[in-house]
């Protein structure tokens, strides 16, 4: 089937081909009457016409490409964010060039130089988990948005999840469920993400005069989490609920509970602060989680970058934080009364 052309759009709309070019290139204001602009847009939509990207680039002297710097963590790449960014950019007629830096500064410098050689119009930096990110000098002079990471000096716009709020929400769910003995399985102590999530939990627990029992898990594997969970659950007064900073920790907690012959949620309630790998939702019962707004963050970051490219002006730096909403499932129940409380010593 022949691909529709600008002339086809012009014929259907009853206008000249140059009018079509002006409208679809965003230069119709003051040149084309409003009713003719509408007719051209309707004709283009009816014919499913898409302007030739190469021709647009030549005429506007713009490449319509965006560079993306990313790297993997121990839990893999930020694939959900990357896919959402790609989809949003593609719908706007832009191409993304992904560069994996491996978290290495020298590799990042080389990747950045390569992207600039290809005349990318803007840059996205997508981190696999929330971290402090210090942008390289070239990023300060080109449209750049950080996604899932933030510049401690606030020199570059960032879009991040509210990790502190996520921890607070998880703690409030358990408090509302009647729990006063709450444990926390946290990630590595050096992790910014861990620090923010733990701080959020503690802020809400402190208001309820509750002190959480915290176990920091060096790795994020289920086996390490199971060991840490057994440590928490074999205390003289074990927690009746656990907040897990990652879904793999939630899997380990569930395994440890099963080994101790504890039922979820009758004996132990569970909340996971993440489920990007869709592990927690597959457990039985499915675990209540705090959802990461990966898709919304990616869409917002790309939209903000495209708006800046369209304005060709120096926009002010913004720090955008997305709420992490709860996904309530069947892993949270009321704690047993004192007379019903379980004892690991008797099991």
N, C-alpha and C positions, 0 to 999 in steps of 0.2 A: 504494500500500500504506500502511495506517495505521501511523503511528509508535507504537511501544510506549510505554506510560505507566507511572508509578510504581504505579498501581493494578494494571496487568497483572502487574508483578513481585510485588506483594503477593499476588495471587490464586494465582500459580504457586508461591510459597514458602509459602503458607498462613499468612500473617501480616497484620498491619494495615498500612495505608499509612503511618502515622506511624513504624512500625518501619523500613520501607524508607528513609524520609527520614533517620532517625537514623544508619543504617548507611552510607548513601551520602554523607552529609555528615560522616562521621568522628566522630560523637558517640555511638557505640554502647556504648563501654566503660562498664560498670557499669549500663547500662540494658537491654541486649538480651543474652540468653543466647548463648553461643558457637555452639551448633549452629544457632540461628536466623540468626545473622549469616552463617554459611557458606551456609545455604539461600538467603538473599537475594542474596548475591554470585553464587551459581551460577545463580539465576534471571535476574539481570540480564545475566549473560554469555550465557546461552542465548537470551534475547530480544534481545541486542545493544542493551540499553537504555543511553542516555546521558542524564544529568540535564540539564535545560534550563539553559544557562549564565546567562541573564538572571535566572532564578529563584534560582539559587545566589548570584549577586551580591547580589540584594536581601535574601536571608535572612541572608547572612553579612556584608553591608556591605563586601564586597571586590570589586574590579573584575576580578580574574584577568587582568590585563594587565601586560605587561613592556615597558618602553621599550628601544629599541636605538639607540645612537649609533654611526655608522660614517662612513666617507669613502673615496674611491678614492685609489689611488696611481698611479704611471706604468704599473703593470701591471694596473690595473683594481681592481675591488672584491673584498673577501674573500668571494666567493660561496659557496665550499664551507663555510666556517664558518657563514655566515648561513643556508644551507639546513639544515644539521644542527641549528642552534639552533632554527630554526622547527619542524622535525619533532619534536624532543624536547619543546618547549614545547606544541605542539599535542596530542601524545599525553597530556600531563598536564592538558589542558583549559585551557591558557592561550593568550592571544592576544598576539602580538608587534606592536609599532608601531615600524617602522623610520624613522629620521630621518637623512638624509644631511647632514652638517655641512660637507662640502667641505674639511675641515681648517681651517676658519676659526673663530677663537675666538668672535667675535660671533654667528655663525650657531649655533654650539654652544650658547651661552647662551640664545638664543631657542628652540632646539629643546628644551633641557632645561626651560625654563619651560613650554613647550607640553605636554610630557609630564607634568609635575607638575600642570598644570591638569586633565589627563585622569585624574588620580589613579592613575597606574601604581604598582604595588606594589613594583617593583624595576627595576633598570637593568643592562643589559649595554653595555659599550663594546667594539666589535669593530674592531680595527685591521687594515689590509690587509697590513702587515708588522710585524715586531717593532720597537717604538719605546719610548722613555721617554714616559710619559704622566702629566701632572700633573692629577689630578682637580679639577674645580671644587668649591667649597665645599659646594653642596647634596648632592654625591655622598657626602660624609662622614657625612651624617645620614640616608641612606636605603640600603637593601640594594643594593649595587653590586658587580659583578664585572667586572674588565678581562680581555679575551680577546685574546691575541696582542700584548699590551702590558703594561707594568708601571709602577707608581708608584715613582720613585726613592726616595721617602721611606717606602715600604712602608706607606702609610696605608690602602690599599684592597686587597682580595684580588685576585690575578691568576692567570690560567692561560695559560702560555706554552710554546712548544716549546723544547727544550734546544738552542739554536743552537750553543753552544760544543761540546756533545757531537756535534752533527751534523758540524761541521768536523773534529773528532778522528776520527770514524768514517771519513770519506772518506779522510783521510790514512792511517789504518791499513790500509784496503783496498789502497792502492797499495804501502805498505811490505810488506805480506804477499805482494803480487804480485811482489816483488823489485825494485821501483823505488827508486832513490836520487837520481835527477835529476827533481825534481817542480816543475812550474810551477803558479801559482795565478792564475786570472782572477777578480778581486774586483770588487764593485760600488762605488758612490760612497763616498769616504772618510768622508763625514759621516754615513753610515748606521749606526745602532746594529746592525742585522742584519749588515752587512758586518763591523763590528768584532768581533762575537762569533764569526762563522764563521771569520774569519782567525785569531783568537786560538786557536780550537780546533785548526785545522790546525797552527799553529806549535807548540802545546804537545806534540803527538805527534811531529812531525818533529824537534823539538829532542831528544827522548829517544833518537831514532835517529841523532842527530848529522847531520841533514840540514837544509840551508838552502834554502828554496823561493825560486824566482824569481817575484816578484809583479808583476803588471800590474793597476793599478786602472783600470777602465773607467768613464768618466764617465756614460755612458748604459747602458741595458740592452738595446740593440738588437743584432741579429746582426752588422750591418756594423761597428760599433765593436769588437765582440768579435773579429771576424776580423782587424782591423788589429792589435789587441793580441796575438792569437795569433801572427801572423807575426813580431812583434817578439820574442816568446819563442823561436820555433822557428828563427830565423835567428841566434841566438847561437852563438859558437864551440862550446860544449857545450850543445846544446839539451836541454830536458827530454824524458824519454821518456813522461811522463804529465802530465796536466793535471787540476786540480780547478777546476770552474766553479761560481761562487757562485749562478748562476741558470741555468735551462734555456735562456733566450735566448742566454746567453753560450756554452752548450754547442753550440747550433746554429751560432753564429759560429765556434767552434773547429773544428767538423767541416767547415765550408765552407773555412776556411783550410787545413786538412789536405789536403782534396781538391785545392785549388789548388796545393799543394806536392807533389802526387802521393804523399801518405803514406796508408798503409792503417791503419784502426782495427780491431783493437787491435794489429796486427803491428808497426807503426811508432810508434804513439802511443795510449796508453790515456787514456780519458776518464771522469770521474766528475762528475755534477752534484749540487749540494746542494739542488736543488729541481726539481719537475716538476709544479707546480700547474696549468699550462696544457697538460700532456700533450704537450709538444713533444719532449722528450728520448727518450721511449719510442717515438716514431714515426720516429726516425732509423734508418738502417741502417748498421751494427748498432745495435740499441737501446742506449741509454746507461744504465749503472749509475747509480742515483740514491739520494739520501737522502730518505726520505719524510717529508713534514710531517704530523703527526698532527691535521689540522684537524678531522676528524669527532669524534675522541675528546676534543679540547679543548672543542669546542662542547657536546657531551653532558655533560661534567663540569661546565662552567660553569653550564649551565642547571640541572642536578641540584643543585649546591651552592646556587644562588640559591633554588630551590624549597624546599630543606630549611631554609634560613634563614627564608623566609616562613612556613613551617609552624610553626617553633619560636617565632616572634615574640620571639626573644631576640637580644641583641647577641653575635654570634659573633666569635671572634678572627680577626684578619687572617691569611690564608694565602697563601703563594706556591707555586703548583703548577707544576712543570716536567715536560713530557712528553718521553720519549725519542723520538728521530727514527730509526726503523729503516732499515737499508739494503735496497735492492731490487737484487739482483745480476742483471746482464744480460750482454751479450756485448761490452762496450766496454773491458774490462780484460783484458790479457794480460801475459805476461812480457816484460821489455825485451830487445831484441836484445843479443847479446854485443858486446864492443868491436869485434871484427872484422866484425860485421854492421851496426854502427850506421850510420844514414843520415846523409848530409851534404847540407844544402840548397844548398851551393855547387855540388854536382855535379848538381843537378836542374834 
